[in-house]
Amino acid sequence: MPEETLFKSESKQSRAEIATYLRTVADALESGDSMTLSAGEKSVTMEPPSNLTFEVKAEREGPTDAPGELSVEFELEWDEDSGDGGGDSSLEIS
């Protein structure tokens, strides 16, 4: 299935600034509100359903014998047609 990027933003932020963004997303999810992502002239409003697929991925990119780049990715997915995300709920983050 082809992928279409509706919105993308990438910038260096402090841990505290990123935590603020994540709290805003968490508050919107908990209250059932829509989320509007905006940067400059670009924006998109998304309305996540009650049940989503939550994907967490930790990656290391680079050579195996030298320092690389580490990342943690959090992704929310749902089907546009049914609004159902499905997924497994055994994740723990501490």
Secondary structure, 3 states (H helix, E strand, C coil): CCCCCCCCCCCCCCHHHHHHHHHHHHHHHHHCCCEEEEECCEEEEECCCCCCEEEEEEEEECCCCCCCEEEEEEEEECCCCCCCCCCCCCCCCC
